[in-house]
Amino acid sequence: MRRGARCRMRCRVQSRGRSSVWSRARAVLAATGLAWAVASPVAAYEPEDIEAAVAVARDVRADVEWLADDAREGRYPGSQGWLDTQDYLIDQLEPIAEGLVDAPGRAAFLHHFTLTIPVLSPDELLLANVVAAIPGSDLADEYVIVGGHYDHLPSWRCSAVNGDDLCNGAMDNAAGTAAVLAIARAVASLPAPPRRSIVFALWDAEEYGLKGSEYFVKTDPLVPLEDVAAYVNLDLIGANLAPSLRDTSFAVGAESGGELLVQMTRDAIAEVELDIRLISRLFGQGRSDYAWFDTTANVPFVYFGDSTNACYHSGGDEIELVDLGKLADQAEAAFRLVLALAEADEPPSWASGTQPSYYEDLVVVSEVLTKALADIEHLPANWQQTLIDLEEQARERVALGPETYNVNWAFEAGLGAIEIAEDGFPCDAQLLPEPEVASLAALASLWALTARRRRFARCRTTARPEARAR
């Protein structure tokens, strides 16, 4: 976008944010039955308002199933499935949010950029982030951004599993895309707008160097980055590293916003059954779209993710591998954090000078490795010994206490754990998905570990509205 167009958009969102933009948004919402009755510029939500919105945020199944269907062809840039996905995302966002690009109609949701991707085409491709916003109230000229990438890979870039080389990318990142859409609907369902504007960004070309988010941050931010309170990233969620880790997930990088963002993240994840562990930004390895916000724009971030398992970038990354109960918890936690950031009197500030890792990271990795010992029967003999040795080393280093901690220890243990998850455990749809869809034979030895989670999932399902009709 040229500078003049960007300035016009900034004026439209900021200078007229609480009048023209918001009145237009309300008019759109009124037509869909989702109008907000704004009694005052500051939202004050009742507990029942939040719980109703949470139910909307947890409704992720239908979007994941559509996005990860074979008909999407892996959503790789230039494919028909990729174009269909852009249309689908706009279909979901247009009734509840405004496009941020200075263009008419549906084009306002498409943030175009060009890129040559030799593995896909010798020609330059016209790519597009899909970006929308729900305007805020009294702090409409400040922003919270929540995003995840929607693109994935063609079959010739995918490892075949049981002869299937179609890379549906259910965990990576149909699940994250579905969570962003669910959070957008949850915000739109609130009885009044949040204080800050919330931007929903579905990034393109993440799989080819984080190019969509790079373009947004470095070349054409559609909102002033200095006015962004925080960025919340959703990538590789609804995934399980091993059967015993079904109830474990990670929130990466909250220390980027200092103690305030750490506490806000703790408060959000405390509301869900899933054990989401905080871990330092180093463990994201700069491999998802949060990276540009952190390193280039100095925007605080939290990255919700499960890391990579044996089905990563393979034909095995199917809808059957997505733990839908886990994904619902992650979407809820992210929604609660996004809303807290949008409502806070003071936003977090980017924290410089943090060390690469902390003793607490080593504790988290050590506990994960200890839990994984319950699954050792699923590993080949050589990997069994690798897990035993790595778990013992991490546990012994934890026992030495924080005074002797070496900043490399946690990361070394973490890389070893990822290697075991990717190359040791099989890509097996009977081992890794949510318990409800796994075979009884595969669950027999894990029954005691999963019984409590199944009971909770049934309770949440009965309290949840039916999935939206497509």
C-alpha positions as a Markdown table, in Angstrom:
| # | Residue | x | y | z |
|---|---|---|---|---|
| 1 | Met | 0.0 | 0.0 | 0.0 |
| 2 | Arg | 1.3 | 3.5 | -0.9 |
| 3 | Arg | 2.0 | 6.0 | 1.9 |
| 4 | Gly | -1.1 | 8.1 | 0.9 |
| 5 | Ala | -3.4 | 5.1 | 1.1 |
| 6 | Arg | -1.9 | 4.0 | 4.4 |
| 7 | Cys | -2.4 | 7.5 | 5.8 |
| 8 | Arg | -6.0 | 7.5 | 4.7 |
| 9 | Met | -6.6 | 4.2 | 6.4 |
| 10 | Arg | -5.0 | 5.4 | 9.6 |
| 11 | Cys | -7.2 | 8.4 | 9.6 |
| 12 | Arg | -10.3 | 6.3 | 8.9 |
| 13 | Val | -9.5 | 3.9 | 11.8 |
| 14 | Gln | -8.1 | 6.5 | 14.3 |
| 15 | Ser | -9.6 | 9.9 | 13.7 |
| 16 | Arg | -13.1 | 8.6 | 12.9 |
| 17 | Gly | -12.7 | 5.3 | 14.9 |
| 18 | Arg | -15.4 | 6.0 | 17.5 |
| 19 | Ser | -17.9 | 7.5 | 15.1 |
| 20 | Ser | -17.8 | 6.6 | 11.5 |
| 21 | Val | -15.9 | 3.3 | 11.5 |
| 22 | Trp | -17.7 | 2.1 | 14.6 |
| 23 | Ser | -21.1 | 3.1 | 13.3 |
| 24 | Arg | -20.5 | 1.3 | 10.1 |
| 25 | Ala | -19.4 | -1.8 | 12.0 |
| 26 | Arg | -22.5 | -1.7 | 14.1 |
| 27 | Ala | -24.6 | -1.4 | 10.9 |
| 28 | Val | -23.0 | -4.5 | 9.5 |
| 29 | Leu | -23.4 | -6.4 | 12.7 |
| 30 | Ala | -27.0 | -5.3 | 13.0 |
| 31 | Ala | -27.7 | -6.9 | 9.7 |
| 32 | Thr | -26.4 | -10.2 | 11.0 |
| 33 | Gly | -28.1 | -10.0 | 14.4 |
| 34 | Leu | -24.8 | -9.4 | 16.2 |
| 35 | Ala | -25.2 | -5.7 | 16.9 |
| 36 | Trp | -23.6 | -4.3 | 20.1 |
| 37 | Ala | -25.7 | -2.0 | 22.2 |
| 38 | Val | -23.1 | 0.5 | 23.3 |
| 39 | Ala | -24.3 | 2.3 | 26.4 |
| 40 | Ser | -20.9 | 3.9 | 27.1 |
| 41 | Pro | -17.5 | 4.0 | 25.4 |
| 42 | Val | -16.0 | 1.5 | 27.9 |
| 43 | Ala | -17.1 | -2.1 | 28.0 |
| 44 | Ala | -18.1 | -3.6 | 31.3 |
| 45 | Tyr | -18.7 | -7.3 | 30.8 |
| 46 | Glu | -20.7 | -9.5 | 33.1 |
| 47 | Pro | -19.4 | -13.0 | 33.8 |
| 48 | Glu | -22.2 | -14.5 | 31.7 |
| 49 | Asp | -21.2 | -12.3 | 28.8 |
| 50 | Ile | -17.7 | -13.7 | 29.0 |
| 51 | Glu | -18.8 | -17.3 | 29.3 |
| 52 | Ala | -21.1 | -16.9 | 26.3 |
| 53 | Ala | -18.2 | -15.5 | 24.2 |
| 54 | Val | -16.0 | -18.3 | 25.5 |
| 55 | Ala | -18.4 | -20.9 | 24.1 |
| 56 | Val | -18.1 | -19.2 | 20.7 |
| 57 | Ala | -14.3 | -19.2 | 20.9 |
| 58 | Arg | -14.3 | -22.9 | 21.6 |
| 59 | Asp | -16.3 | -23.8 | 18.5 |
| 60 | Val | -13.4 | -24.7 | 16.2 |
| 61 | Arg | -14.3 | -28.0 | 14.6 |
| 62 | Ala | -16.1 | -26.9 | 11.5 |
| 63 | Asp | -13.4 | -24.5 | 10.4 |
| 64 | Val | -10.6 | -27.0 | 10.9 |
| 65 | Glu | -12.5 | -29.7 | 8.9 |
| 66 | Trp | -13.1 | -27.3 | 6.0 |
| 67 | Leu | -9.5 | -26.0 | 5.9 |
| 68 | Ala | -7.9 | -29.4 | 6.2 |
| 69 | Asp | -10.1 | -31.1 | 3.7 |
| 70 | Asp | -8.4 | -32.7 | 0.6 |
| 71 | Ala | -10.2 | -30.3 | -1.6 |
| 72 | Arg | -8.0 | -27.5 | -0.3 |
| 73 | Glu | -4.9 | -29.2 | -1.9 |
| 74 | Gly | -2.7 | -28.2 | 1.0 |
| 75 | Arg | -3.5 | -24.5 | 0.7 |
| 76 | Tyr | -0.2 | -23.9 | -1.0 |
| 77 | Pro | 0.2 | -20.4 | -2.7 |
| 78 | Gly | -1.1 | -20.4 | -6.2 |
| 79 | Ser | -3.4 | -23.4 | -5.9 |
| 80 | Gln | -7.1 | -23.3 | -6.3 |
| 81 | Gly | -7.4 | -24.6 | -2.7 |
| 82 | Trp | -5.4 | -21.6 | -1.5 |
| 83 | Leu | -7.7 | -19.2 | -3.4 |
| 84 | Asp | -10.8 | -20.9 | -2.1 |
| 85 | Thr | -9.3 | -20.5 | 1.4 |
| 86 | Gln | -9.0 | -16.8 | 1.0 |
| 87 | Asp | -12.6 | -16.6 | -0.1 |
| 88 | Tyr | -13.7 | -18.7 | 2.9 |
| 89 | Leu | -11.8 | -16.6 | 5.4 |
| 90 | Ile | -13.4 | -13.4 | 4.0 |
| 91 | Asp | -16.8 | -15.1 | 4.1 |
| 92 | Gln | -16.3 | -15.7 | 7.8 |
| 93 | Leu | -14.9 | -12.2 | 8.6 |
| 94 | Glu | -16.9 | -9.9 | 6.4 |
| 95 | Pro | -20.1 | -10.1 | 8.5 |
| 96 | Ile | -18.4 | -9.3 | 11.8 |
| 97 | Ala | -15.3 | -7.1 | 11.0 |
| 98 | Glu | -14.0 | -4.5 | 8.6 |
| 99 | Gly | -11.2 | -5.0 | 6.1 |
| 100 | Leu | -8.2 | -2.8 | 6.7 |
| 101 | Val | -6.9 | -2.3 | 3.1 |
| 102 | Asp | -8.0 | 0.9 | 1.4 |
| 103 | Ala | -10.0 | -0.9 | -1.3 |
| 104 | Pro | -13.8 | -1.5 | -2.0 |
| 105 | Gly | -15.8 | -4.5 | -0.9 |
| 106 | Arg | -14.1 | -7.8 | -0.3 |
| 107 | Ala | -10.8 | -6.5 | -1.6 |
| 108 | Ala | -10.5 | -4.5 | 1.6 |
| 109 | Phe | -9.6 | -7.8 | 3.4 |
| 110 | Leu | -6.8 | -8.8 | 1.0 |
| 111 | His | -3.3 | -7.4 | 1.9 |
| 112 | His | -1.5 | -8.2 | -1.3 |
| 113 | Phe | 2.3 | -8.6 | -1.8 |
| 114 | Thr | 4.4 | -10.3 | -4.4 |
| 115 | Leu | 7.0 | -13.0 | -4.0 |
| 116 | Thr | 8.9 | -15.5 | -6.1 |
| 117 | Ile | 8.8 | -19.0 | -4.6 |
| 118 | Pro | 11.0 | -21.1 | -6.9 |
| 119 | Val | 9.7 | -24.5 | -5.4 |
| 120 | Leu | 6.2 | -23.4 | -6.5 |
| 121 | Ser | 6.7 | -21.4 | -9.7 |
| 122 | Pro | 9.4 | -19.6 | -11.6 |
| 123 | Asp | 7.1 | -16.6 | -11.9 |
| 124 | Glu | 6.4 | -14.0 | -9.3 |
| 125 | Leu | 3.2 | -14.8 | -7.3 |
| 126 | Leu | 0.6 | -12.3 | -6.1 |
| 127 | Leu | 0.1 | -13.4 | -2.5 |
| 128 | Ala | -2.3 | -12.0 | 0.2 |
| 129 | Asn | -2.7 | -11.8 | 3.9 |
| 130 | Val | -6.3 | -11.8 | 5.0 |
| 131 | Val | -6.7 | -8.9 | 7.5 |
| 132 | Ala | -9.7 | -7.5 | 9.3 |
| 133 | Ala | -10.5 | -5.5 | 12.4 |
| 134 | Ile | -13.2 | -5.0 | 15.0 |
| 135 | Pro | -13.0 | -1.3 | 16.1 |
| 136 | Gly | -12.6 | -0.6 | 19.8 |
| 137 | Ser | -14.4 | 2.0 | 21.9 |
| 138 | Asp | -12.5 | 4.6 | 23.9 |
| 139 | Leu | -9.0 | 3.3 | 22.9 |
| 140 | Ala | -9.9 | 2.6 | 19.3 |
| 141 | Asp | -6.5 | 4.0 | 18.1 |
| 142 | Glu | -4.7 | 1.3 | 20.0 |
| 143 | Tyr | -4.6 | -2.3 | 18.8 |
| 144 | Val | -4.3 | -5.9 | 19.8 |
| 145 | Ile | -3.3 | -8.2 | 16.9 |
| 146 | Val | -4.1 | -11.9 | 16.9 |
| 147 | Gly | -2.9 | -14.0 | 14.0 |
| 148 | Gly | -1.9 | -17.3 | 12.4 |
| 149 | His | -0.8 | -18.5 | 9.0 |
| 150 | Tyr | -3.3 | -20.1 | 6.6 |
| 151 | Asp | -0.9 | -21.3 | 3.9 |
| 152 | His | 0.7 | -24.7 | 3.7 |
| 153 | Leu | 2.6 | -27.0 | 1.3 |
| 154 | Pro | 2.2 | -28.8 | -2.0 |
| 155 | Ser | 2.5 | -32.6 | -2.2 |
| 156 | Trp | 6.0 | -32.4 | -3.7 |
| 157 | Arg | 7.2 | -30.7 | -0.5 |
| 158 | Cys | 5.5 | -33.2 | 1.8 |
| 159 | Ser | 6.7 | -36.5 | 3.3 |
| 160 | Ala | 4.3 | -39.3 | 2.4 |
| 161 | Val | 2.7 | -41.3 | 5.2 |
| 162 | Asn | 1.1 | -44.6 | 4.2 |
| 163 | Gly | 1.3 | -43.5 | 0.6 |
| 164 | Asp | -0.5 | -40.2 | 1.3 |
| 165 | Asp | 1.6 | -37.2 | 0.2 |
| 166 | Leu | -1.2 | -34.6 | 0.3 |
| 167 | Cys | -0.2 | -32.1 | 2.9 |
| 168 | Asn | -3.5 | -31.0 | 4.4 |
| 169 | Gly | -1.8 | -29.1 | 7.3 |
| 170 | Ala | -4.5 | -29.8 | 9.8 |
| 171 | Met | -2.3 | -29.0 | 12.8 |
| 172 | Asp | -0.1 | -26.7 | 10.7 |
| 173 | Asn | -2.0 | -24.5 | 10.6 |
| 174 | Ala | -5.7 | -25.1 | 9.9 |
| 175 | Ala | -6.1 | -25.4 | 13.6 |
| 176 | Gly | -4.5 | -22.0 | 14.3 |
| 177 | Thr | -6.5 | -20.4 | 11.5 |
| 178 | Ala | -9.7 | -21.8 | 12.9 |
| 179 | Ala | -8.8 | -20.5 | 16.4 |
| 180 | Val | -8.3 | -16.9 | 15.0 |
| 181 | Leu | -11.7 | -17.1 | 13.3 |
| 182 | Ala | -13.3 | -18.4 | 16.5 |
| 183 | Ile | -11.8 | -15.6 | 18.5 |
| 184 | Ala | -13.1 | -13.0 | 16.0 |
| 185 | Arg | -16.6 | -14.4 | 16.3 |
| 186 | Ala | -16.3 | -14.5 | 20.1 |
| 187 | Val | -15.3 | -10.8 | 20.2 |
| 188 | Ala | -18.1 | -9.9 | 17.9 |
| 189 | Ser | -20.6 | -11.8 | 20.1 |
| 190 | Leu | -19.8 | -9.6 | 23.1 |
| 191 | Pro | -22.6 | -7.1 | 24.1 |
| 192 | Ala | -20.2 | -4.1 | 23.7 |
| 193 | Pro | -17.0 | -3.5 | 21.9 |
| 194 | Pro | -13.7 | -3.9 | 23.7 |
| 195 | Arg | -11.7 | -0.8 | 24.5 |
| 196 | Arg | -8.9 | -1.3 | 22.0 |
| 197 | Ser | -9.4 | -2.3 | 18.4 |
| 198 | Ile | -8.6 | -5.9 | 17.6 |
| 199 | Val | -6.9 | -6.9 | 14.3 |
| 200 | Phe | -7.3 | -10.4 | 13.0 |
| 201 | Ala | -4.5 | -11.4 | 10.6 |
| 202 | Leu | -4.3 | -14.6 | 8.6 |
| 203 | Trp | -0.8 | -14.7 | 7.2 |
| 204 | Asp | 0.2 | -16.0 | 3.8 |
| 205 | Ala | 3.6 | -17.6 | 2.9 |
| 206 | Glu | 4.6 | -18.5 | 6.4 |
| 207 | Glu | 5.9 | -21.8 | 5.1 |
| 208 | Tyr | 8.2 | -19.9 | 2.8 |
| 209 | Gly | 10.1 | -17.7 | 5.2 |
| 210 | Leu | 7.4 | -15.9 | 7.3 |
| 211 | Lys | 6.9 | -13.6 | 4.3 |
| 212 | Gly | 3.3 | -12.4 | 4.9 |
| 213 | Ser | 4.0 | -11.2 | 8.4 |
| 214 | Glu | 7.3 | -9.8 | 7.3 |
| 215 | Tyr | 5.6 | -7.7 | 4.7 |
| 216 | Phe | 3.1 | -6.5 | 7.2 |
| 217 | Val | 5.7 | -5.5 | 9.8 |
| 218 | Lys | 8.5 | -4.2 | 7.6 |
| 219 | Thr | 6.8 | -2.8 | 4.5 |
| 220 | Asp | 3.2 | -2.1 | 5.0 |
| 221 | Pro | 1.7 | -2.2 | 8.5 |
| 222 | Leu | -2.0 | -1.4 | 8.2 |
| 223 | Val | -2.0 | 0.0 | 11.7 |
| 224 | Pro | 0.7 | 2.0 | 13.5 |
| 225 | Leu | 3.0 | -0.6 | 15.1 |
| 226 | Glu | 3.9 | 1.8 | 17.9 |
| 227 | Asp | 0.2 | 1.7 | 18.9 |
| 228 | Val | 0.0 | -2.2 | 19.1 |
| 229 | Ala | -0.3 | -3.4 | 22.6 |
| 230 | Ala | 0.6 | -6.9 | 21.8 |
| 231 | Tyr | 0.5 | -9.7 | 19.2 |
| 232 | Val | -0.9 | -13.1 | 20.0 |
| 233 | Asn | 0.2 | -15.9 | 17.6 |
| 234 | Leu | -1.5 | -19.3 | 17.0 |
| 235 | Asp | 0.5 | -21.9 | 15.1 |
| 236 | Leu | 0.8 | -25.7 | 15.4 |
| 237 | Ile | -1.9 | -26.1 | 18.0 |
| 238 | Gly | -4.3 | -29.0 | 18.7 |
| 239 | Ala | -1.2 | -31.1 | 18.3 |
| 240 | Asn | 0.2 | -33.8 | 20.7 |
| 241 | Leu | 3.9 | -34.6 | 20.9 |
| 242 | Ala | 3.2 | -38.0 | 22.6 |
| 243 | Pro | 0.2 | -39.7 | 24.2 |
| 244 | Ser | 1.1 | -38.7 | 27.7 |
| 245 | Leu | 1.4 | -35.1 | 26.7 |
| 246 | Arg | -2.2 | -34.7 | 25.5 |
| 247 | Asp | -2.9 | -32.3 | 28.4 |
| 248 | Thr | 0.3 | -30.3 | 27.9 |
| 249 | Ser | 0.8 | -27.2 | 25.7 |
| 250 | Phe | 3.0 | -24.1 | 25.6 |
| 251 | Ala | 2.8 | -20.3 | 25.7 |
| 252 | Val | 6.0 | -18.9 | 24.3 |
| 253 | Gly | 7.5 | -15.5 | 24.9 |
| 254 | Ala | 5.3 | -13.8 | 27.4 |
| 255 | Glu | 8.4 | -12.3 | 29.0 |
| 256 | Ser | 8.6 | -10.1 | 25.9 |
| 257 | Gly | 6.0 | -7.9 | 27.6 |
| 258 | Gly | 7.5 | -8.0 | 31.1 |
| 259 | Glu | 5.8 | -9.2 | 34.2 |
| 260 | Leu | 2.5 | -7.6 | 33.2 |
| 261 | Leu | 2.2 | -9.8 | 30.1 |
| 262 | Val | 3.4 | -12.8 | 32.0 |
| 263 | Gln | 0.7 | -12.4 | 34.6 |
| 264 | Met | -2.0 | -11.7 | 32.0 |
| 265 | Thr | -1.0 | -14.9 | 30.2 |
| 266 | Arg | -1.1 | -16.8 | 33.5 |
| 267 | Asp | -4.5 | -15.5 | 34.3 |
| 268 | Ala | -5.9 | -16.5 | 30.9 |
| 269 | Ile | -4.5 | -20.0 | 30.9 |
| 270 | Ala | -5.7 | -20.6 | 34.5 |
| 271 | Glu | -9.2 | -20.6 | 33.2 |
| 272 | Val | -8.8 | -23.7 | 31.1 |
| 273 | Glu | -8.3 | -27.4 | 31.9 |
| 274 | Leu | -5.3 | -27.7 | 29.6 |
| 275 | Asp | -1.9 | -27.4 | 31.3 |
| 276 | Ile | -0.3 | -24.6 | 29.2 |
| 277 | Arg | 3.2 | -24.0 | 30.3 |
| 278 | Leu | 5.0 | -20.6 | 30.0 |
| 279 | Ile | 8.3 | -20.9 | 28.3 |
| 280 | Ser | 10.8 | -18.3 | 27.0 |
| 281 | Arg | 10.9 | -16.8 | 23.5 |
| 282 | Leu | 14.0 | -18.7 | 22.6 |
| 283 | Phe | 11.9 | -21.9 | 22.3 |
| 284 | Gly | 10.0 | -20.5 | 19.5 |
| 285 | Gln | 13.2 | -20.4 | 17.5 |
| 286 | Gly | 11.9 | -17.6 | 15.4 |
| 287 | Arg | 10.0 | -20.1 | 13.3 |
| 288 | Ser | 6.5 | -18.5 | 13.3 |
| 289 | Asp | 5.0 | -15.2 | 12.5 |
| 290 | Tyr | 5.6 | -13.6 | 15.9 |
| 291 | Ala | 9.2 | -13.3 | 15.0 |
| 292 | Trp | 8.9 | -10.0 | 13.1 |
| 293 | Phe | 6.8 | -8.4 | 15.8 |
| 294 | Asp | 9.5 | -9.3 | 18.4 |
| 295 | Thr | 12.7 | -8.6 | 16.5 |
| 296 | Thr | 11.8 | -5.8 | 14.2 |
| 297 | Ala | 8.8 | -3.9 | 15.7 |
| 298 | Asn | 9.5 | -4.5 | 19.5 |
| 299 | Val | 5.9 | -5.5 | 20.0 |
| 300 | Pro | 5.3 | -7.8 | 23.0 |
| 301 | Phe | 3.9 | -11.2 | 22.0 |
| 302 | Val | 2.6 | -14.6 | 23.2 |
| 303 | Tyr | 2.9 | -17.6 | 20.9 |
| 304 | Phe | 0.5 | -20.4 | 21.7 |
| 305 | Gly | 1.9 | -23.6 | 20.2 |
| 306 | Asp | 2.5 | -27.4 | 20.7 |
| 307 | Ser | 5.8 | -27.7 | 18.8 |
| 308 | Thr | 6.3 | -30.3 | 16.1 |
| 309 | Asn | 5.5 | -34.0 | 16.2 |
| 310 | Ala | 6.1 | -36.9 | 13.9 |
| 311 | Cys | 3.4 | -35.8 | 11.5 |
| 312 | Tyr | 4.9 | -32.3 | 10.9 |
| 313 | His | 5.0 | -31.4 | 7.2 |
| 314 | Ser | 3.8 | -34.8 | 6.2 |
| 315 | Gly | 0.8 | -36.5 | 4.6 |
| 316 | Gly | -0.1 | -37.6 | 8.1 |
| 317 | Asp | -1.1 | -34.1 | 9.3 |
| 318 | Glu | -4.8 | -34.9 | 8.9 |
| 319 | Ile | -7.9 | -33.8 | 10.7 |
| 320 | Glu | -7.8 | -37.1 | 12.6 |
| 321 | Leu | -4.6 | -35.9 | 14.3 |
| 322 | Val | -6.1 | -32.7 | 15.7 |
| 323 | Asp | -7.0 | -32.9 | 19.4 |
| 324 | Leu | -10.2 | -30.9 | 19.2 |
| 325 | Gly | -10.6 | -30.7 | 22.9 |
| 326 | Lys | -7.1 | -29.3 | 23.3 |
| 327 | Leu | -7.6 | -26.9 | 20.5 |
| 328 | Ala | -10.8 | -25.6 | 22.1 |
| 329 | Asp | -8.9 | -24.9 | 25.3 |
| 330 | Gln | -6.1 | -23.1 | 23.4 |
| 331 | Ala | -8.6 | -21.0 | 21.5 |
| 332 | Glu | -10.3 | -20.1 | 24.8 |
| 333 | Ala | -7.1 | -19.2 | 26.5 |
| 334 | Ala | -6.0 | -17.0 | 23.6 |
| 335 | Phe | -9.4 | -15.3 | 23.5 |
| 336 | Arg | -9.2 | -14.5 | 27.2 |
| 337 | Leu | -5.7 | -13.1 | 26.7 |
| 338 | Val | -6.7 | -11.0 | 23.7 |
| 339 | Leu | -9.7 | -9.6 | 25.5 |
| 340 | Ala | -7.6 | -8.8 | 28.6 |
| 341 | Leu | -5.1 | -7.0 | 26.5 |
| 342 | Ala | -7.9 | -5.1 | 24.7 |
| 343 | Glu | -9.5 | -4.0 | 28.0 |
| 344 | Ala | -6.4 | -3.3 | 30.1 |
| 345 | Asp | -5.9 | 0.3 | 31.5 |
| 346 | Glu | -2.2 | 0.0 | 30.7 |
| 347 | Pro | -0.8 | -2.3 | 28.0 |
| 348 | Pro | 2.4 | -4.3 | 28.4 |
| 349 | Ser | 5.7 | -2.8 | 27.3 |
| 350 | Trp | 8.3 | -4.6 | 25.2 |
| 351 | Ala | 11.0 | -5.9 | 27.6 |
| 352 | Ser | 14.5 | -5.6 | 26.3 |
| 353 | Gly | 17.5 | -7.3 | 27.9 |
| 354 | Thr | 15.8 | -10.6 | 28.8 |
| 355 | Gln | 18.2 | -13.6 | 28.9 |
| 356 | Pro | 17.8 | -16.4 | 26.4 |
| 357 | Ser | 16.3 | -18.9 | 28.8 |
| 358 | Tyr | 15.7 | -19.3 | 32.5 |
| 359 | Tyr | 15.9 | -22.0 | 35.2 |
| 360 | Glu | 12.1 | -22.2 | 35.0 |
| 361 | Asp | 12.3 | -23.3 | 31.4 |
| 362 | Leu | 14.5 | -26.2 | 32.4 |
| 363 | Val | 12.0 | -27.2 | 35.0 |
| 364 | Val | 9.2 | -27.2 | 32.3 |
| 365 | Val | 11.3 | -29.3 | 29.8 |
| 366 | Ser | 12.3 | -31.7 | 32.6 |
| 367 | Glu | 8.7 | -32.3 | 33.6 |
| 368 | Val | 7.7 | -32.8 | 30.0 |
| 369 | Leu | 10.4 | -35.4 | 29.5 |
| 370 | Thr | 9.5 | -37.2 | 32.7 |
| 371 | Lys | 5.8 | -37.4 | 31.6 |
| 372 | Ala | 7.0 | -38.8 | 28.2 |
| 373 | Leu | 8.6 | -41.8 | 29.9 |
| 374 | Ala | 5.1 | -43.2 | 30.2 |
| 375 | Asp | 5.1 | -43.6 | 26.4 |
| 376 | Ile | 8.5 | -45.3 | 26.1 |
| 377 | Glu | 6.9 | -48.5 | 24.8 |
| 378 | His | 6.0 | -46.6 | 21.6 |
| 379 | Leu | 9.7 | -45.7 | 20.8 |
| 380 | Pro | 12.2 | -47.9 | 19.1 |
| 381 | Ala | 15.0 | -49.2 | 21.4 |
| 382 | Asn | 17.6 | -46.6 | 20.4 |
| 383 | Trp | 15.1 | -43.8 | 21.0 |
| 384 | Gln | 14.1 | -45.3 | 24.3 |
| 385 | Gln | 17.6 | -44.9 | 25.6 |
| 386 | Thr | 17.8 | -41.4 | 24.2 |
| 387 | Leu | 14.7 | -40.4 | 26.2 |
| 388 | Ile | 16.0 | -42.1 | 29.3 |
| 389 | Asp | 19.3 | -40.3 | 29.2 |
| 390 | Leu | 17.9 | -36.9 | 28.3 |
| 391 | Glu | 15.3 | -37.1 | 31.0 |
| 392 | Glu | 17.9 | -38.1 | 33.6 |
| 393 | Gln | 20.2 | -35.3 | 32.6 |
| 394 | Ala | 17.5 | -32.6 | 32.7 |
| 395 | Arg | 16.2 | -33.9 | 36.1 |
| 396 | Glu | 19.7 | -33.8 | 37.6 |
| 397 | Arg | 20.4 | -30.3 | 36.3 |
| 398 | Val | 17.1 | -29.1 | 37.8 |
| 399 | Ala | 18.2 | -30.6 | 41.2 |
| 400 | Leu | 21.3 | -28.4 | 41.1 |
| 401 | Gly | 19.0 | -25.4 | 41.6 |
| 402 | Pro | 18.7 | -22.0 | 39.9 |
| 403 | Glu | 22.0 | -20.7 | 41.3 |
| 404 | Thr | 24.1 | -23.0 | 39.0 |
| 405 | Tyr | 21.8 | -22.8 | 35.9 |
| 406 | Asn | 23.4 | -22.5 | 32.5 |
| 407 | Val | 21.3 | -20.7 | 29.9 |
| 408 | Asn | 22.1 | -23.4 | 27.4 |
| 409 | Trp | 20.7 | -26.3 | 29.4 |
| 410 | Ala | 17.0 | -25.8 | 28.9 |
| 411 | Phe | 17.4 | -25.2 | 25.1 |
| 412 | Glu | 19.6 | -28.3 | 24.8 |
| 413 | Ala | 17.0 | -30.4 | 26.6 |
| 414 | Gly | 14.2 | -28.8 | 24.5 |
| 415 | Leu | 15.8 | -29.6 | 21.2 |
| 416 | Gly | 16.4 | -33.2 | 22.3 |
| 417 | Ala | 12.7 | -33.5 | 23.3 |
| 418 | Ile | 11.6 | -32.2 | 19.9 |
| 419 | Glu | 13.9 | -34.6 | 18.1 |
| 420 | Ile | 12.3 | -37.5 | 20.0 |
| 421 | Ala | 8.8 | -36.2 | 19.2 |
| 422 | Glu | 9.6 | -35.8 | 15.5 |
| 423 | Asp | 11.8 | -38.8 | 14.8 |
| 424 | Gly | 11.2 | -41.2 | 17.6 |
| 425 | Phe | 7.4 | -41.5 | 18.0 |
| 426 | Pro | 5.5 | -42.7 | 14.9 |
| 427 | Cys | 3.0 | -40.5 | 13.0 |
| 428 | Asp | 0.2 | -42.6 | 14.2 |
| 429 | Ala | -3.4 | -41.4 | 14.2 |
| 430 | Gln | -4.2 | -44.0 | 16.9 |
| 431 | Leu | -1.7 | -42.5 | 19.3 |
| 432 | Leu | -1.8 | -38.8 | 18.9 |
| 433 | Pro | -5.4 | -37.4 | 18.5 |
| 434 | Glu | -7.9 | -36.6 | 21.1 |
| 435 | Pro | -8.9 | -39.7 | 23.1 |
| 436 | Glu | -12.5 | -39.7 | 21.7 |
| 437 | Val | -11.4 | -40.6 | 18.2 |
| 438 | Ala | -8.5 | -42.9 | 19.0 |
| 439 | Ser | -9.0 | -46.7 | 18.8 |
| 440 | Leu | -9.8 | -48.5 | 22.0 |
| 441 | Ala | -6.8 | -50.8 | 21.5 |
| 442 | Ala | -4.4 | -47.8 | 21.4 |
| 443 | Leu | -6.0 | -46.3 | 24.5 |
| 444 | Ala | -6.0 | -49.4 | 26.6 |
| 445 | Ser | -2.7 | -48.7 | 28.3 |
| 446 | Leu | -3.5 | -45.0 | 28.6 |
| 447 | Trp | -7.0 | -45.2 | 30.1 |
| 448 | Ala | -6.1 | -43.9 | 33.5 |
| 449 | Leu | -4.3 | -40.9 | 32.1 |
| 450 | Thr | -7.1 | -39.8 | 29.9 |
| 451 | Ala | -10.3 | -40.6 | 31.8 |
| 452 | Arg | -10.4 | -37.3 | 33.6 |
| 453 | Arg | -9.9 | -35.3 | 30.4 |
| 454 | Arg | -12.6 | -37.2 | 28.6 |
| 455 | Arg | -15.1 | -36.5 | 31.4 |
| 456 | Phe | -14.3 | -32.8 | 31.2 |
| 457 | Ala | -14.6 | -32.7 | 27.4 |
| 458 | Arg | -18.0 | -34.3 | 27.6 |
| 459 | Cys | -19.2 | -31.7 | 30.1 |
| 460 | Arg | -17.9 | -28.9 | 27.9 |
| 461 | Thr | -19.5 | -30.4 | 24.8 |
| 462 | Thr | -22.9 | -30.6 | 26.3 |
| 463 | Ala | -22.7 | -27.0 | 27.4 |
| 464 | Arg | -21.5 | -25.8 | 24.0 |
| 465 | Pro | -23.9 | -24.6 | 21.2 |
| 466 | Glu | -24.1 | -26.8 | 18.1 |
| 467 | Ala | -21.4 | -26.2 | 15.5 |
| 468 | Arg | -22.4 | -23.6 | 13.0 |
| 469 | Ala | -24.0 | -24.8 | 9.8 |
| 470 | Arg | -21.8 | -24.3 | 6.8 |
